[in-house]
Amino acid sequence: MSGSLNYSDNLSGQLLESVVAAGGVVSGLNSNETSNSLDLMGIASYAPITNLQTSAYVERRTQNFLGENYGVNSYGGGATYAHTLLDGNFNASVTVTENTSDQTAEDTLAFRRRRITPA
């Protein structure tokens, strides 16, 4: 199990810094306006059998930017299986993620699978 907490009391400054560092120009943004962000995440991983790794996570992210409040809850999990096969490896993984927005009350669900069988 692991967790993380990230907080910024100057989200506008972080965004400006990223744009300028990439060579961009920012105009019309008042960097004196209050802005902040908070990101909390918890992750649990478990290997129930040899060659199989599973994980689940929950995340809460909030941002206050240009007078608007934004918040998103994310939940997800996945499993990865890896095993030697002939002269190579067989790997398969599946991941599911759901996001819920506070502002729009919209939910999104993503499903991803991947299989690799190198020769």
C-alpha positions as CSV (number, residue, x, y, z in Angstrom):
1,M,0.0,0.0,0.0
2,S,1.1,3.5,-0.7
3,G,-0.3,7.0,-0.8
4,S,0.6,10.5,-1.9
5,L,-0.4,14.0,-1.2
6,N,0.5,17.0,-3.4
7,Y,-0.6,20.6,-2.7
8,S,0.2,23.8,-4.5
9,D,-0.8,27.2,-3.1
10,N,0.0,28.8,-6.5
11,L,-1.4,26.7,-9.4
12,S,-1.3,29.8,-11.7
13,G,2.4,30.2,-11.1
14,Q,3.0,26.5,-11.8
15,L,1.1,26.7,-15.1
16,L,2.9,29.9,-16.1
17,E,6.3,28.3,-15.3
18,S,5.5,25.3,-17.4
19,V,4.4,27.3,-20.4
20,V,7.4,29.7,-20.2
21,A,9.9,26.8,-19.7
22,A,8.6,25.2,-22.9
23,G,9.2,28.5,-24.8
24,G,5.6,29.7,-24.8
25,V,4.2,33.2,-24.1
26,V,1.3,33.8,-21.7
27,S,-0.7,37.0,-22.0
28,G,-3.8,38.1,-20.2
29,L,-3.5,35.8,-17.2
30,N,-3.5,37.5,-13.7
31,S,-1.0,35.5,-11.7
32,N,-1.9,37.5,-8.6
33,E,-5.3,35.7,-8.4
34,T,-5.6,33.0,-5.7
35,S,-5.2,29.5,-7.1
36,N,-4.4,26.2,-5.6
37,S,-4.5,22.4,-6.2
38,L,-4.7,19.4,-4.0
39,D,-4.2,15.8,-5.1
40,L,-4.7,12.8,-2.7
41,M,-4.0,9.2,-4.0
42,G,-4.0,5.8,-2.4
43,I,-2.8,2.6,-4.1
44,A,-2.9,-1.0,-3.1
45,S,-1.0,-3.7,-4.9
46,Y,-1.1,-7.4,-4.5
47,A,0.4,-10.5,-6.2
48,P,-2.2,-13.3,-5.5
49,I,-0.2,-15.9,-7.5
50,T,3.2,-16.1,-9.2
51,N,3.4,-13.9,-12.4
52,L,0.2,-12.0,-11.6
53,Q,0.2,-8.5,-10.2
54,T,-3.0,-6.6,-9.3
55,S,-3.5,-3.1,-8.1
56,A,-6.3,-0.7,-7.2
57,Y,-6.3,3.0,-6.6
58,V,-8.5,5.9,-5.6
59,E,-7.7,9.6,-6.2
60,R,-9.2,12.9,-5.3
61,R,-8.1,16.0,-7.1
62,T,-9.3,19.6,-6.5
63,Q,-8.3,22.8,-8.2
64,N,-9.2,26.4,-7.7
65,F,-8.3,28.4,-10.8
66,L,-9.5,31.8,-12.1
67,G,-12.3,31.9,-9.6
68,E,-13.7,28.4,-10.5
69,N,-13.5,25.3,-8.4
70,Y,-12.9,21.9,-10.1
71,G,-12.9,18.5,-8.6
72,V,-12.5,14.9,-9.9
73,N,-12.7,11.5,-8.2
74,S,-10.9,8.7,-9.9
75,Y,-11.1,5.0,-9.2
76,G,-9.4,2.2,-11.0
77,G,-7.6,-1.1,-10.9
78,G,-5.8,-3.5,-13.1
79,A,-4.0,-6.8,-13.4
80,T,-0.9,-7.8,-15.3
81,Y,0.2,-11.4,-16.1
82,A,3.6,-12.3,-17.4
83,H,5.0,-15.7,-18.2
84,T,7.8,-17.2,-20.2
85,L,6.6,-18.9,-23.3
86,L,8.8,-20.9,-25.7
87,D,11.8,-18.6,-26.4
88,G,10.0,-15.4,-25.4
89,N,7.5,-14.0,-23.0
90,F,3.7,-13.7,-22.9
91,N,2.4,-10.6,-21.2
92,A,-1.3,-9.5,-20.8
93,S,-2.8,-6.6,-18.9
94,V,-6.2,-5.1,-18.3
95,T,-7.0,-1.7,-16.7
96,V,-10.3,-0.1,-15.7
97,T,-10.6,3.6,-14.7
98,E,-13.7,5.7,-13.7
99,N,-13.7,9.4,-13.3
100,T,-16.4,11.6,-11.8
101,S,-16.4,15.3,-12.2
102,D,-17.9,17.5,-9.4
103,Q,-18.6,20.4,-11.8
104,T,-20.4,18.6,-14.6
105,A,-21.5,15.5,-12.6
106,E,-20.4,13.5,-15.7
107,D,-18.8,10.0,-15.3
108,T,-16.3,8.5,-17.7
109,L,-15.3,4.9,-17.8
110,A,-12.2,3.6,-19.6
111,F,-11.2,0.0,-20.3
112,R,-7.8,-1.0,-21.7
113,R,-6.3,-4.3,-22.5
114,R,-3.0,-5.2,-24.0
115,R,-1.3,-8.4,-25.0
116,I,2.3,-8.8,-26.1
117,T,3.8,-12.0,-27.5
118,P,7.4,-11.3,-28.7
119,A,8.8,-13.8,-31.0
